[in-house]
C-alpha cells in the first residue's frame, strides 16, 4: 500500500485546505512548477489558473493571495525537511555525525518524495533556495509571526540547535548557528549559480564544496569553546 505523507498546516494560511481536494493539490503542484519557471515576481494567479485549466476565482477560494501561497509552500517544505532529518538521523549514534548529516540534507539537491504525489520536492528545493526568504522578509513579518506562520522553520532550527548542544552543551548560540546553517546552505547555493562574486564557489563546482565550507564554519565555532 502506498503511504502518503501529510503534514498539519496552519489553518490561517489558507481559506480551504488545498490538500483535501484534487483542485487544491493541483494548485500546489503547478504553483511550485510555475514559480520555479517564472520566479515569484512574475507568478500570478491568472497564469496559474490558465496553467491548470481553472479560474482565478477558483484559486482564491483556497488562498487569499500569492504571498500566503508562498508562505504555505515554504512552511510545508520546512516541515517536510524536519521530518526527513528526524527519520534519516534517528539511528546515528554520535552527535557530530548527526550534525554532518543534517548539513548534507540541507545543502544537497532534493529528490522527489514519492510519499507526496502532489508536491515535487526536487523542484520545491530550488524554489525555496531562490524565493523562500521572501516569505518572511516583508513589512508584515511581525503580524505573520504572531499568527505562527513561520513555526515550521522555527521547529527546524530548534531541532538543529538541539543537535548542536549535543555536540557541545556549553555552546552559547545554538539557535543562531542553526538558522545560519539553513540560510548559508541556501544562499551559498544561490550565489554559486547566480552571483559568483559573492562566494568562493562557481556554478562549475560541486555542492560538496558548500558542505565542506559549512562543516568548517560550524565545527570551528562549536569546537573552540
Number of C-alpha atoms within 10 A of each C-alpha: 3 6 8 12 12 11 12 7 18 17 12 14 24 18 13 17 16 18 16 9 11 10 17 19 17 18 26 20 20 18 27 28 18 19 23 19 13 12 14 20 9 10 17 16 19 13 15 23 18 11 15 14 10 14 15 15 12 14 22 15 14 19 24 14 14 17 14 18 20 26 20 22 23 26 24 21 21 21 20 19 21 20 14 14 20 14 10 14 17 10 9 12 9 12 17 16 14 23 24 18 17 22 23 19 17 20 25 17 15 16 12 15 15 14 12 14 13 18 23 19 23 13 20 26 26 19 22 23 18 20 18 22 16 14 22 18 9 10 8 10 14 11 10 18 12 10 14 14 24 20 17 21 20 18 14 22 23 17 17 25 21 17 21 25 17 16 19 18 12 12 17 12 13 22 19 12 20 23 18 15 21 20 17 17 23 22 17 24 25 18 18 21 15 13 15 15 10 13 15 13 19 19 14 8 12 12 19 12 14 24 20 14 14 22 17 11 13 19 16 11 13 19 10 8 9
